[in-house]
Structures are given as C-alpha cells and as structure tokens.
C-alpha cells in the first residue's frame, strides 16, 4: 500500500510538471524549426554579402 501511495503521488507530480510547460503540437514545432533555420541562413548570407562589398 505504501508503494502505491508513493507511485500515485509521483505520477501526479509529473502531470503537474508537464502542464506547466505547454507542449507545442508537432506541426508547430516543425514550422518553428524551419523558420529559425531560414532566419539563420538569411543572416549568414547577409553577413557574407556585407563582407564581399
């Protein structure tokens, strides 16, 4: 019985931790990743163009 009490309290703690940090859906994570990668590429190409001039 003691083990089950500890296990259930641990599970509820895990749920609370997950609910605090909202998880984004996979498609949004994917789009966000592409967006950040594209901005990094853009900044890099701008930097290269400035160095050439």
mmCIF entry with sequence, helices, sheets and N, C-alpha, C, O atoms, coordinates in Angstrom:
data_MODEL
# 
_entry.id   MODEL 
# 
_entity.id                         1 
_entity.type                       polymer 
_entity.pdbx_number_of_molecules   1 
# 
_entity_poly.entity_id                      1 
_entity_poly.type                           'polypeptide(L)' 
_entity_poly.nstd_linkage                   no 
_entity_poly.nstd_monomer                   no 
_entity_poly.pdbx_seq_one_letter_code       
;(UNK)(UNK)(UNK)(UNK)(UNK)(UNK)(UNK)(UNK)(UNK)(UNK)(UNK)(UNK)(UNK)(UNK)(UNK)(UNK)
(UNK)(UNK)(UNK)(UNK)(UNK)(UNK)(UNK)(UNK)(UNK)(UNK)(UNK)(UNK)(UNK)(UNK)(UNK)(UNK)
(UNK)(UNK)(UNK)(UNK)(UNK)(UNK)(UNK)(UNK)(UNK)(UNK)(UNK)(UNK)(UNK)(UNK)(UNK)(UNK)
(UNK)(UNK)(UNK)(UNK)(UNK)
;
_entity_poly.pdbx_seq_one_letter_code_can   XXXXXXXXXXXXXXXXXXXXXXXXXXXXXXXXXXXXXXXXXXXXXXXXXXXXX 
_entity_poly.pdbx_strand_id                 A 
# 
loop_
_entity_poly_seq.entity_id 
_entity_poly_seq.num 
_entity_poly_seq.mon_id 
_entity_poly_seq.hetero 
1 1  UNK n 
1 2  UNK n 
1 3  UNK n 
1 4  UNK n 
1 5  UNK n 
1 6  UNK n 
1 7  UNK n 
1 8  UNK n 
1 9  UNK n 
1 10 UNK n 
1 11 UNK n 
1 12 UNK n 
1 13 UNK n 
1 14 UNK n 
1 15 UNK n 
1 16 UNK n 
1 17 UNK n 
1 18 UNK n 
1 19 UNK n 
1 20 UNK n 
1 21 UNK n 
1 22 UNK n 
1 23 UNK n 
1 24 UNK n 
1 25 UNK n 
1 26 UNK n 
1 27 UNK n 
1 28 UNK n 
1 29 UNK n 
1 30 UNK n 
1 31 UNK n 
1 32 UNK n 
1 33 UNK n 
1 34 UNK n 
1 35 UNK n 
1 36 UNK n 
1 37 UNK n 
1 38 UNK n 
1 39 UNK n 
1 40 UNK n 
1 41 UNK n 
1 42 UNK n 
1 43 UNK n 
1 44 UNK n 
1 45 UNK n 
1 46 UNK n 
1 47 UNK n 
1 48 UNK n 
1 49 UNK n 
1 50 UNK n 
1 51 UNK n 
1 52 UNK n 
1 53 UNK n 
# 
_struct_asym.id          A 
_struct_asym.entity_id   1 
# 
loop_
_struct_conf.conf_type_id 
_struct_conf.id 
_struct_conf.pdbx_PDB_helix_id 
_struct_conf.beg_label_comp_id 
_struct_conf.beg_label_asym_id 
_struct_conf.beg_label_seq_id 
_struct_conf.pdbx_beg_PDB_ins_code 
_struct_conf.end_label_comp_id 
_struct_conf.end_label_asym_id 
_struct_conf.end_label_seq_id 
_struct_conf.pdbx_end_PDB_ins_code 
_struct_conf.beg_auth_comp_id 
_struct_conf.beg_auth_asym_id 
_struct_conf.beg_auth_seq_id 
_struct_conf.end_auth_comp_id 
_struct_conf.end_auth_asym_id 
_struct_conf.end_auth_seq_id 
_struct_conf.pdbx_PDB_helix_class 
_struct_conf.details 
_struct_conf.pdbx_PDB_helix_length 
HELX_P HELX_P1 AA1 UNK A 2  ? UNK A 20 ? UNK A 2  UNK A 20 1 ? 19 
HELX_P HELX_P2 AA2 UNK A 26 ? UNK A 52 ? UNK A 26 UNK A 52 1 ? 27 
# 
_struct_conf_type.id          HELX_P 
_struct_conf_type.criteria    ? 
_struct_conf_type.reference   ? 
# 
loop_
_atom_site.group_PDB 
_atom_site.id 
_atom_site.type_symbol 
_atom_site.label_atom_id 
_atom_site.label_alt_id 
_atom_site.label_comp_id 
_atom_site.label_asym_id 
_atom_site.label_entity_id 
_atom_site.label_seq_id 
_atom_site.pdbx_PDB_ins_code 
_atom_site.Cartn_x 
_atom_site.Cartn_y 
_atom_site.Cartn_z 
_atom_site.occupancy 
_atom_site.B_iso_or_equiv 
_atom_site.pdbx_formal_charge 
_atom_site.auth_seq_id 
_atom_site.auth_comp_id 
_atom_site.auth_asym_id 
_atom_site.auth_atom_id 
_atom_site.pdbx_PDB_model_num 
ATOM 1   N N  . UNK A 1 1  ? 0.835  -1.199 0.000   1.00 0.00 ? 1  UNK A N  1 
ATOM 2   C CA . UNK A 1 1  ? 0.000  0.000  0.000   1.00 0.00 ? 1  UNK A CA 1 
ATOM 3   C C  . UNK A 1 1  ? 0.875  1.256  0.000   1.00 0.00 ? 1  UNK A C  1 
ATOM 4   O O  . UNK A 1 1  ? 0.561  2.235  -0.677  1.00 0.00 ? 1  UNK A O  1 
ATOM 5   N N  . UNK A 1 2  ? 1.961  1.226  0.753   1.00 0.00 ? 2  UNK A N  1 
ATOM 6   C CA . UNK A 1 2  ? 2.863  2.385  0.829   1.00 0.00 ? 2  UNK A CA 1 
ATOM 7   C C  . UNK A 1 2  ? 3.480  2.682  -0.544  1.00 0.00 ? 2  UNK A C  1 
ATOM 8   O O  . UNK A 1 2  ? 3.620  3.837  -0.945  1.00 0.00 ? 2  UNK A O  1 
ATOM 9   N N  . UNK A 1 3  ? 3.841  1.615  -1.246  1.00 0.00 ? 3  UNK A N  1 
ATOM 10  C CA . UNK A 1 3  ? 4.438  1.760  -2.572  1.00 0.00 ? 3  UNK A CA 1 
ATOM 11  C C  . UNK A 1 3  ? 3.457  2.432  -3.532  1.00 0.00 ? 3  UNK A C  1 
ATOM 12  O O  . UNK A 1 3  ? 3.837  3.322  -4.293  1.00 0.00 ? 3  UNK A O  1 
ATOM 13  N N  . UNK A 1 4  ? 2.194  2.002  -3.494  1.00 0.00 ? 4  UNK A N  1 
ATOM 14  C CA . UNK A 1 4  ? 1.179  2.570  -4.385  1.00 0.00 ? 4  UNK A CA 1 
ATOM 15  C C  . UNK A 1 4  ? 0.957  4.050  -4.082  1.00 0.00 ? 4  UNK A C  1 
ATOM 16  O O  . UNK A 1 4  ? 0.770  4.852  -4.997  1.00 0.00 ? 4  UNK A O  1 
ATOM 17  N N  . UNK A 1 5  ? 0.979  4.411  -2.794  1.00 0.00 ? 5  UNK A N  1 
ATOM 18  C CA . UNK A 1 5  ? 0.809  5.822  -2.425  1.00 0.00 ? 5  UNK A CA 1 
ATOM 19  C C  . UNK A 1 5  ? 1.935  6.657  -3.026  1.00 0.00 ? 5  UNK A C  1 
ATOM 20  O O  . UNK A 1 5  ? 1.701  7.726  -3.590  1.00 0.00 ? 5  UNK A O  1 
ATOM 21  N N  . UNK A 1 6  ? 3.163  6.149  -2.894  1.00 0.00 ? 6  UNK A N  1 
ATOM 22  C CA . UNK A 1 6  ? 4.309  6.883  -3.435  1.00 0.00 ? 6  UNK A CA 1 
ATOM 23  C C  . UNK A 1 6  ? 4.212  6.991  -4.955  1.00 0.00 ? 6  UNK A C  1 
ATOM 24  O O  . UNK A 1 6  ? 4.505  8.034  -5.540  1.00 0.00 ? 6  UNK A O  1 
ATOM 25  N N  . UNK A 1 7  ? 3.796  5.889  -5.581  1.00 0.00 ? 7  UNK A N  1 
ATOM 26  C CA . UNK A 1 7  ? 3.711  5.876  -7.037  1.00 0.00 ? 7  UNK A CA 1 
ATOM 27  C C  . UNK A 1 7  ? 2.663  6.872  -7.539  1.00 0.00 ? 7  UNK A C  1 
ATOM 28  O O  . UNK A 1 7  ? 2.926  7.613  -8.486  1.00 0.00 ? 7  UNK A O  1 
ATOM 29  N N  . UNK A 1 8  ? 1.479  6.899  -6.918  1.00 0.00 ? 8  UNK A N  1 
ATOM 30  C CA . UNK A 1 8  ? 0.428  7.814  -7.368  1.00 0.00 ? 8  UNK A CA 1 
ATOM 31  C C  . UNK A 1 8  ? 0.827  9.262  -7.127  1.00 0.00 ? 8  UNK A C  1 
ATOM 32  O O  . UNK A 1 8  ? 0.522  10.124 -7.951  1.00 0.00 ? 8  UNK A O  1 
ATOM 33  N N  . UNK A 1 9  ? 1.501  9.550  -6.019  1.00 0.00 ? 9  UNK A N  1 
ATOM 34  C CA . UNK A 1 9  ? 1.921  10.929 -5.765  1.00 0.00 ? 9  UNK A CA 1 
ATOM 35  C C  . UNK A 1 9  ? 2.974  11.344 -6.797  1.00 0.00 ? 9  UNK A C  1 
ATOM 36  O O  . UNK A 1 9  ? 2.992  12.494 -7.238  1.00 0.00 ? 9  UNK A O  1 
ATOM 37  N N  . UNK A 1 10 ? 3.838  10.424 -7.177  1.00 0.00 ? 10 UNK A N  1 
ATOM 38  C CA . UNK A 1 10 ? 4.843  10.711 -8.194  1.00 0.00 ? 10 UNK A CA 1 
ATOM 39  C C  . UNK A 1 10 ? 4.221  10.991 -9.545  1.00 0.00 ? 10 UNK A C  1 
ATOM 40  O O  . UNK A 1 10 ? 4.677  11.874 -10.271 1.00 0.00 ? 10 UNK A O  1 
ATOM 41  N N  . UNK A 1 11 ? 3.189  10.249 -9.887  1.00 0.00 ? 11 UNK A N  1 
ATOM 42  C CA . UNK A 1 11 ? 2.514  10.436 -11.172 1.00 0.00 ? 11 UNK A CA 1 
ATOM 43  C C  . UNK A 1 11 ? 1.843  11.800 -11.222 1.00 0.00 ? 11 UNK A C  1 
ATOM 44  O O  . UNK A 1 11 ? 1.927  12.495 -12.234 1.00 0.00 ? 11 UNK A O  1 
ATOM 45  N N  . UNK A 1 12 ? 1.180  12.188 -10.140 1.00 0.00 ? 12 UNK A N  1 
ATOM 46  C CA . UNK A 1 12 ? 0.507  13.489 -10.132 1.00 0.00 ? 12 UNK A CA 1 
ATOM 47  C C  . UNK A 1 12 ? 1.525  14.624 -10.227 1.00 0.00 ? 12 UNK A C  1 
ATOM 48  O O  . UNK A 1 12 ? 1.251  15.646 -10.856 1.00 0.00 ? 12 UNK A O  1 
ATOM 49  N N  . UNK A 1 13 ? 2.696  14.456 -9.610  1.00 0.00 ? 13 UNK A N  1 
ATOM 50  C CA . UNK A 1 13 ? 3.744  15.474 -9.717  1.00 0.00 ? 13 UNK A CA 1 
ATOM 51  C C  . UNK A 1 13 ? 4.211  15.601 -11.162 1.00 0.00 ? 13 UNK A C  1 
ATOM 52  O O  . UNK A 1 13 ? 4.426  16.708 -11.654 1.00 0.00 ? 13 UNK A O  1 
ATOM 53  N N  . UNK A 1 14 ? 4.367  14.470 -11.837 1.00 0.00 ? 14 UNK A N  1 
ATOM 54  C CA . UNK A 1 14 ? 4.793  14.500 -13.234 1.00 0.00 ? 14 UNK A CA 1 
ATOM 55  C C  . UNK A 1 14 ? 3.772  15.219 -14.097 1.00 0.00 ? 14 UNK A C  1 
ATOM 56  O O  . UNK A 1 14 ? 4.150  15.992 -14.978 1.00 0.00 ? 14 UNK A O  1 
ATOM 57  N N  . UNK A 1 15 ? 2.503  14.987 -13.871 1.00 0.00 ? 15 UNK A N  1 
ATOM 58  C CA . UNK A 1 15 ? 1.450  15.639 -14.641 1.00 0.00 ? 15 UNK A CA 1 
ATOM 59  C C  . UNK A 1 15 ? 1.501  17.144 -14.431 1.00 0.00 ? 15 UNK A C  1 
ATOM 60  O O  . UNK A 1 15 ? 1.343  17.914 -15.378 1.00 0.00 ? 15 UNK A O  1 
ATOM 61  N N  . UNK A 1 16 ? 1.722  17.562 -13.192 1.00 0.00 ? 16 UNK A N  1 
ATOM 62  C CA . UNK A 1 16 ? 1.807  18.991 -12.903 1.00 0.00 ? 16 UNK A CA 1 
ATOM 63  C C  . UNK A 1 16 ? 2.989  19.635 -13.626 1.00 0.00 ? 16 UNK A C  1 
ATOM 64  O O  . UNK A 1 16 ? 2.876  20.747 -14.143 1.00 0.00 ? 16 UNK A O  1 
ATOM 65  N N  . UNK A 1 17 ? 4.110  18.941 -13.658 1.00 0.00 ? 17 UNK A N  1 
ATOM 66  C CA . UNK A 1 17 ? 5.280  19.474 -14.339 1.00 0.00 ? 17 UNK A CA 1 
ATOM 67  C C  . UNK A 1 17 ? 5.003  19.648 -15.828 1.00 0.00 ? 17 UNK A C  1 
ATOM 68  O O  . UNK A 1 17 ? 5.394  20.649 -16.429 1.00 0.00 ? 17 UNK A O  1 
ATOM 69  N N  . UNK A 1 18 ? 4.328  18.668 -16.414 1.00 0.00 ? 18 UNK A N  1 
ATOM 70  C CA . UNK A 1 18 ? 4.041  18.734 -17.844 1.00 0.00 ? 18 UNK A CA 1 
ATOM 71  C C  . UNK A 1 18 ? 3.037  19.825 -18.165 1.00 0.00 ? 18 UNK A C  1 
ATOM 72  O O  . UNK A 1 18 ? 3.148  20.479 -19.202 1.00 0.00 ? 18 UNK A O  1 
ATOM 73  N N  . UNK A 1 19 ? 2.055  20.035 -17.292 1.00 0.00 ? 19 UNK A N  1 
ATOM 74  C CA . UNK A 1 19 ? 1.027  21.029 -17.576 1.00 0.00 ? 19 UNK A CA 1 
ATOM 75  C C  . UNK A 1 19 ? 1.590  22.441 -17.483 1.00 0.00 ? 19 UNK A C  1 
ATOM 76  O O  . UNK A 1 19 ? 1.104  23.346 -18.162 1.00 0.00 ? 19 UNK A O  1 
ATOM 77  N N  . UNK A 1 20 ? 2.624  22.644 -16.640 1.00 0.00 ? 20 UNK A N  1 
ATOM 78  C CA . UNK A 1 20 ? 3.224  23.973 -16.520 1.00 0.00 ? 20 UNK A CA 1 
ATOM 79  C C  . UNK A 1 20 ? 3.913  24.373 -17.822 1.00 0.00 ? 20 UNK A C  1 
ATOM 80  O O  . UNK A 1 20 ? 3.731  25.488 -18.309 1.00 0.00 ? 20 UNK A O  1 
ATOM 81  N N  . UNK A 1 21 ? 4.699  23.466 -18.377 1.00 0.00 ? 21 UNK A N  1 
ATOM 82  C CA . UNK A 1 21 ? 5.398  23.748 -19.625 1.00 0.00 ? 21 UNK A CA 1 
ATOM 83  C C  . UNK A 1 21 ? 4.532  23.225 -20.765 1.00 0.00 ? 21 UNK A C  1 
ATOM 84  O O  . UNK A 1 21 ? 4.462  22.018 -20.995 1.00 0.00 ? 21 UNK A O  1 
ATOM 85  N N  . UNK A 1 22 ? 3.868  24.146 -21.484 1.00 0.00 ? 22 UNK A N  1 
ATOM 86  C CA . UNK A 1 22 ? 2.940  23.728 -22.526 1.00 0.00 ? 22 UNK A CA 1 
ATOM 87  C C  . UNK A 1 22 ? 3.702  23.157 -23.712 1.00 0.00 ? 22 UNK A C  1 
ATOM 88  O O  . UNK A 1 22 ? 4.659  23.753 -24.206 1.00 0.00 ? 22 UNK A O  1 
ATOM 89  N N  . UNK A 1 23 ? 3.258  21.997 -24.154 1.00 0.00 ? 23 UNK A N  1 
ATOM 90  C CA . UNK A 1 23 ? 3.916  21.331 -25.271 1.00 0.00 ? 23 UNK A CA 1 
ATOM 91  C C  . UNK A 1 23 ? 3.264  21.784 -26.576 1.00 0.00 ? 23 UNK A C  1 
ATOM 92  O O  . UNK A 1 23 ? 2.039  21.796 -26.697 1.00 0.00 ? 23 UNK A O  1 
ATOM 93  N N  . UNK A 1 24 ? 4.084  22.150 -27.535 1.00 0.00 ? 24 UNK A N  1 
ATOM 94  C CA . UNK A 1 24 ? 3.568  22.568 -28.828 1.00 0.00 ? 24 UNK A CA 1 
ATOM 95  C C  . UNK A 1 24 ? 3.265  21.339 -29.677 1.00 0.00 ? 24 UNK A C  1 
ATOM 96  O O  . UNK A 1 24 ? 3.946  20.320 -29.569 1.00 0.00 ? 24 UNK A O  1 
ATOM 97  N N  . UNK A 1 25 ? 2.243  21.439 -30.522 1.00 0.00 ? 25 UNK A N  1 
ATOM 98  C CA . UNK A 1 25 ? 1.975  20.338 -31.452 1.00 0.00 ? 25 UNK A CA 1 
ATOM 99  C C  . UNK A 1 25 ? 3.153  20.160 -32.411 1.00 0.00 ? 25 UNK A C  1 
ATOM 100 O O  . UNK A 1 25 ? 3.925  21.089 -32.649 1.00 0.00 ? 25 UNK A O  1 
ATOM 101 N N  . UNK A 1 26 ? 3.271  18.966 -32.947 1.00 0.00 ? 26 UNK A N  1 
ATOM 102 C CA . UNK A 1 26 ? 4.425  18.632 -33.791 1.00 0.00 ? 26 UNK A CA 1 
ATOM 103 C C  . UNK A 1 26 ? 4.530  19.542 -35.009 1.00 0.00 ? 26 UNK A C  1 
ATOM 104 O O  . UNK A 1 26 ? 5.630  19.954 -35.376 1.00 0.00 ? 26 UNK A O  1 
ATOM 105 N N  . UNK A 1 27 ? 3.398  19.861 -35.645 1.00 0.00 ? 27 UNK A N  1 
ATOM 106 C CA . UNK A 1 27 ? 3.477  20.689 -36.854 1.00 0.00 ? 27 UNK A CA 1 
ATOM 107 C C  . UNK A 1 27 ? 3.987  22.091 -36.540 1.00 0.00 ? 27 UNK A C  1 
ATOM 108 O O  . UNK A 1 27 ? 4.701  22.684 -37.349 1.00 0.00 ? 27 UNK A O  1 
ATOM 109 N N  . UNK A 1 28 ? 3.627  22.632 -35.364 1.00 0.00 ? 28 UNK A N  1 
ATOM 110 C CA . UNK A 1 28 ? 4.127  23.948 -34.978 1.00 0.00 ? 28 UNK A CA 1 
ATOM 111 C C  . UNK A 1 28 ? 5.614  23.893 -34.659 1.00 0.00 ? 28 UNK A C  1 
ATOM 112 O O  . UNK A 1 28 ? 6.363  24.810 -34.994 1.00 0.00 ? 28 UNK A O  1 
ATOM 113 N N  . UNK A 1 29 ? 6.039  22.804 -34.006 1.00 0.00 ? 29 UNK A N  1 
ATOM 114 C CA . UNK A 1 29 ? 7.459  22.641 -33.708 1.00 0.00 ? 29 UNK A CA 1 
ATOM 115 C C  . UNK A 1 29 ? 8.252  22.584 -35.017 1.00 0.00 ? 29 UNK A C  1 
ATOM 116 O O  . UNK A 1 29 ? 9.317  23.190 -35.138 1.00 0.00 ? 29 UNK A O  1 
ATOM 117 N N  . UNK A 1 30 ? 7.718  21.848 -35.992 1.00 0.00 ? 30 UNK A N  1 
ATOM 118 C CA . UNK A 1 30 ? 8.358  21.692 -37.296 1.00 0.00 ? 30 UNK A CA 1 
ATOM 119 C C  . UNK A 1 30 ? 8.479  23.039 -37.997 1.00 0.00 ? 30 UNK A C  1 
ATOM 120 O O  . UNK A 1 30 ? 9.546  23.397 -38.496 1.00 0.00 ? 30 UNK A O  1 
ATOM 121 N N  . UNK A 1 31 ? 7.359  23.792 -38.029 1.00 0.00 ? 31 UNK A N  1 
ATOM 122 C CA . UNK A 1 31 ? 7.367  25.100 -38.681 1.00 0.00 ? 31 UNK A CA 1 
ATOM 123 C C  . UNK A 1 31 ? 8.328  26.053 -37.991 1.00 0.00 ? 31 UNK A C  1 
ATOM 124 O O  . UNK A 1 31 ? 9.046  26.810 -38.645 1.00 0.00 ? 31 UNK A O  1 
ATOM 125 N N  . UNK A 1 32 ? 8.335  26.010 -36.668 1.00 0.00 ? 32 UNK A N  1 
ATOM 126 C CA . UNK A 1 32 ? 9.224  26.876 -35.891 1.00 0.00 ? 32 UNK A CA 1 
ATOM 127 C C  . UNK A 1 32 ? 10.680 26.551 -36.213 1.00 0.00 ? 32 UNK A C  1 
ATOM 128 O O  . UNK A 1 32 ? 11.509 27.449 -36.357 1.00 0.00 ? 32 UNK A O  1 
ATOM 129 N N  . UNK A 1 33 ? 10.978 25.271 -36.323 1.00 0.00 ? 33 UNK A N  1 
ATOM 130 C CA . UNK A 1 33 ? 12.333 24.850 -36.661 1.00 0.00 ? 33 UNK A CA 1 
ATOM 131 C C  . UNK A 1 33 ? 12.754 25.340 -38.031 1.00 0.00 ? 33 UNK A C  1 
ATOM 132 O O  . UNK A 1 33 ? 13.876 25.817 -38.206 1.00 0.00 ? 33 UNK A O  1 
ATOM 133 N N  . UNK A 1 34 ? 11.862 25.227 -39.005 1.00 0.00 ? 34 UNK A N  1 
ATOM 134 C CA . UNK A 1 34 ? 12.156 25.689 -40.359 1.00 0.00 ? 34 UNK A CA 1 
ATOM 135 C C  . UNK A 1 34 ? 12.350 27.198 -40.364 1.00 0.00 ? 34 UNK A C  1 
ATOM 136 O O  . UNK A 1 34 ? 13.263 27.717 -41.006 1.00 0.00 ? 34 UNK A O  1 
ATOM 137 N N  . UNK A 1 35 ? 11.475 27.900 -39.635 1.00 0.00 ? 35 UNK A N  1 
ATOM 138 C CA . UNK A 1 35 ? 11.548 29.356 -39.588 1.00 0.00 ? 35 UNK A CA 1 
ATOM 139 C C  . UNK A 1 35 ? 12.878 29.823 -39.002 1.00 0.00 ? 35 UNK A C  1 
ATOM 140 O O  . UNK A 1 35 ? 13.519 30.728 -39.537 1.00 0.00 ? 35 UNK A O  1 
ATOM 141 N N  . UNK A 1 36 ? 13.286 29.200 -37.899 1.00 0.00 ? 36 UNK A N  1 
ATOM 142 C CA . UNK A 1 36 ? 14.551 29.607 -37.269 1.00 0.00 ? 36 UNK A CA 1 
ATOM 143 C C  . UNK A 1 36 ? 15.726 29.273 -38.176 1.00 0.00 ? 36 UNK A C  1 
ATOM 144 O O  . UNK A 1 36 ? 16.679 30.047 -38.271 1.00 0.00 ? 36 UNK A O  1 
ATOM 145 N N  . UNK A 1 37 ? 15.664 28.125 -38.844 1.00 0.00 ? 37 UNK A N  1 
ATOM 146 C CA . UNK A 1 37 ? 16.759 27.747 -39.743 1.00 0.00 ? 37 UNK A CA 1 
ATOM 147 C C  . UNK A 1 37 ? 16.867 28.737 -40.900 1.00 0.00 ? 37 UNK A C  1 
ATOM 148 O O  . UNK A 1 37 ? 17.966 29.130 -41.291 1.00 0.00 ? 37 UNK A O  1 
ATOM 149 N N  . UNK A 1 38 ? 15.712 29.136 -41.446 1.00 0.00 ? 38 UNK A N  1 
ATOM 150 C CA . UNK A 1 38 ? 15.719 30.086 -42.552 1.00 0.00 ? 38 UNK A CA 1 
ATOM 151 C C  . UNK A 1 38 ? 16.247 31.445 -42.124 1.00 0.00 ? 38 UNK A C  1 
ATOM 152 O O  . UNK A 1 38 ? 16.991 32.078 -42.873 1.00 0.00 ? 38 UNK A O  1 
ATOM 153 N N  . UNK A 1 39 ? 15.880 31.903 -40.938 1.00 0.00 ? 39 UNK A N  1 
ATOM 154 C CA . UNK A 1 39 ? 16.382 33.201 -40.479 1.00 0.00 ? 39 UNK A CA 1 
ATOM 155 C C  . UNK A 1 39 ? 17.893 33.141 -40.268 1.00 0.00 ? 39 UNK A C  1 
ATOM 156 O O  . UNK A 1 39 ? 18.603 34.101 -40.568 1.00 0.00 ? 39 UNK A O  1 
ATOM 157 N N  . UNK A 1 40 ? 18.382 32.015 -39.753 1.00 0.00 ? 40 UNK A N  1 
ATOM 158 C CA . UNK A 1 40 ? 19.830 31.870 -39.568 1.00 0.00 ? 40 UNK A CA 1 
ATOM 159 C C  . UNK A 1 40 ? 20.551 31.893 -40.912 1.00 0.00 ? 40 UNK A C  1 
ATOM 160 O O  . UNK A 1 40 ? 21.603 32.518 -41.047 1.00 0.00 ? 40 UNK A O  1 
ATOM 161 N N  . UNK A 1 41 ? 19.978 31.206 -41.912 1.00 0.00 ? 41 UNK A N  1 
ATOM 162 C CA . UNK A 1 41 ? 20.566 31.207 -43.256 1.00 0.00 ? 41 UNK A CA 1 
ATOM 163 C C  . UNK A 1 41 ? 20.586 32.620 -43.824 1.00 0.00 ? 41 UNK A C  1 
ATOM 164 O O  . UNK A 1 41 ? 21.578 33.051 -44.412 1.00 0.00 ? 41 UNK A O  1 
ATOM 165 N N  . UNK A 1 42 ? 19.471 33.341 -43.643 1.00 0.00 ? 42 UNK A N  1 
ATOM 166 C CA . UNK A 1 42 ? 19.353 34.696 -44.164 1.00 0.00 ? 42 UNK A CA 1 
ATOM 167 C C  . UNK A 1 42 ? 20.395 35.613 -43.527 1.00 0.00 ? 42 UNK A C  1 
ATOM 168 O O  . UNK A 1 42 ? 21.065 36.377 -44.223 1.00 0.00 ? 42 UNK A O  1 
ATOM 169 N N  . UNK A 1 43 ? 20.529 35.535 -42.215 1.00 0.00 ? 43 UNK A N  1 
ATOM 170 C CA . UNK A 1 43 ? 21.516 36.363 -41.512 1.00 0.00 ? 43 UNK A CA 1 
ATOM 171 C C  . UNK A 1 43 ? 22.934 36.038 -41.982 1.00 0.00 ? 43 UNK A C  1 
ATOM 172 O O  . UNK A 1 43 ? 23.757 36.934 -42.164 1.00 0.00 ? 43 UNK A O  1 
ATOM 173 N N  . UNK A 1 44 ? 23.205 34.758 -42.173 1.00 0.00 ? 44 UNK A N  1 
ATOM 174 C CA . UNK A 1 44 ? 24.528 34.335 -42.625 1.00 0.00 ? 44 UNK A CA 1 
ATOM 175 C C  . UNK A 1 44 ? 24.818 34.871 -44.028 1.00 0.00 ? 44 UNK A C  1 
ATOM 176 O O  . UNK A 1 44 ? 25.918 35.356 -44.293 1.00 0.00 ? 44 UNK A O  1 
ATOM 177 N N  . UNK A 1 45 ? 23.832 34.783 -44.927 1.00 0.00 ? 45 UNK A N  1 
ATOM 178 C CA . UNK A 1 45 ? 24.041 35.262 -46.293 1.00 0.00 ? 45 UNK A CA 1 
ATOM 179 C C  . UNK A 1 45 ? 24.202 36.782 -46.312 1.00 0.00 ? 45 UNK A C  1 
ATOM 180 O O  . UNK A 1 45 ? 25.004 37.305 -47.086 1.00 0.00 ? 45 UNK A O  1 
ATOM 181 N N  . UNK A 1 46 ? 23.449 37.499 -45.470 1.00 0.00 ? 46 UNK A N  1 
ATOM 182 C CA . UNK A 1 46 ? 23.601 38.956 -45.387 1.00 0.00 ? 46 UNK A CA 1 
ATOM 183 C C  . UNK A 1 46 ? 25.003 39.312 -44.907 1.00 0.00 ? 46 UNK A C  1 
ATOM 184 O O  . UNK A 1 46 ? 25.638 40.233 -45.420 1.00 0.00 ? 46 UNK A O  1 
ATOM 185 N N  . UNK A 1 47 ? 25.468 38.567 -43.919 1.00 0.00 ? 47 UNK A N  1 
ATOM 186 C CA . UNK A 1 47 ? 26.804 38.810 -43.363 1.00 0.00 ? 47 UNK A CA 1 
ATOM 187 C C  . UNK A 1 47 ? 27.869 38.596 -44.443 1.00 0.00 ? 47 UNK A C  1 
ATOM 188 O O  . UNK A 1 47 ? 28.804 39.387 -44.564 1.00 0.00 ? 47 UNK A O  1 
ATOM 189 N N  . UNK A 1 48 ? 27.724 37.532 -45.220 1.00 0.00 ? 48 UNK A N  1 
ATOM 190 C CA . UNK A 1 48 ? 28.676 37.243 -46.302 1.00 0.00 ? 48 UNK A CA 1 
ATOM 191 C C  . UNK A 1 48 ? 28.652 38.346 -47.355 1.00 0.00 ? 48 UNK A C  1 
ATOM 192 O O  . UNK A 1 48 ? 29.699 38.770 -47.842 1.00 0.00 ? 48 UNK A O  1 
ATOM 193 N N  . UNK A 1 49 ? 27.442 38.811 -47.705 1.00 0.00 ? 49 UNK A N  1 
ATOM 194 C CA . UNK A 1 49 ? 27.313 39.860 -48.716 1.00 0.00 ? 49 UNK A CA 1 
ATOM 195 C C  . UNK A 1 49 ? 27.969 41.150 -48.247 1.00 0.00 ? 49 UNK A C  1 
ATOM 196 O O  . UNK A 1 49 ? 28.597 41.849 -49.043 1.00 0.00 ? 49 UNK A O  1 
ATOM 197 N N  . UNK A 1 50 ? 27.833 41.473 -46.975 1.00 0.00 ? 50 UNK A N  1 
ATOM 198 C CA . UNK A 1 50 ? 28.456 42.682 -46.437 1.00 0.00 ? 50 UNK A CA 1 
ATOM 199 C C  . UNK A 1 50 ? 29.978 42.576 -46.463 1.00 0.00 ? 50 UNK A C  1 
ATOM 200 O O  . UNK A 1 50 ? 30.670 43.565 -46.705 1.00 0.00 ? 50 UNK A O  1 
ATOM 201 N N  . UNK A 1 51 ? 30.497 41.375 -46.213 1.00 0.00 ? 51 UNK A N  1 
ATOM 202 C CA . UNK A 1 51 ? 31.949 41.176 -46.219 1.00 0.00 ? 51 UNK A CA 1 
ATOM 203 C C  . UNK A 1 51 ? 32.519 41.300 -47.634 1.00 0.00 ? 51 UNK A C  1 
ATOM 204 O O  . UNK A 1 51 ? 33.643 41.770 -47.809 1.00 0.00 ? 51 UNK A O  1 
ATOM 205 N N  . UNK A 1 52 ? 31.749 40.880 -48.643 1.00 0.00 ? 52 UNK A N  1 
ATOM 206 C CA . UNK A 1 52 ? 32.209 40.940 -50.030 1.00 0.00 ? 52 UNK A CA 1 
ATOM 207 C C  . UNK A 1 52 ? 32.312 42.378 -50.517 1.00 0.00 ? 52 UNK A C  1 
ATOM 208 O O  . UNK A 1 52 ? 33.205 42.702 -51.301 1.00 0.00 ? 52 UNK A O  1 
ATOM 209 N N  . UNK A 1 53 ? 31.414 43.239 -50.065 1.00 0.00 ? 53 UNK A N  1 
ATOM 210 C CA . UNK A 1 53 ? 31.378 44.636 -50.545 1.00 0.00 ? 53 UNK A CA 1 
ATOM 211 C C  . UNK A 1 53 ? 32.446 45.485 -49.932 1.00 0.00 ? 53 UNK A C  1 
ATOM 212 O O  . UNK A 1 53 ? 32.540 46.674 -50.237 1.00 0.00 ? 53 UNK A O  1 
# 
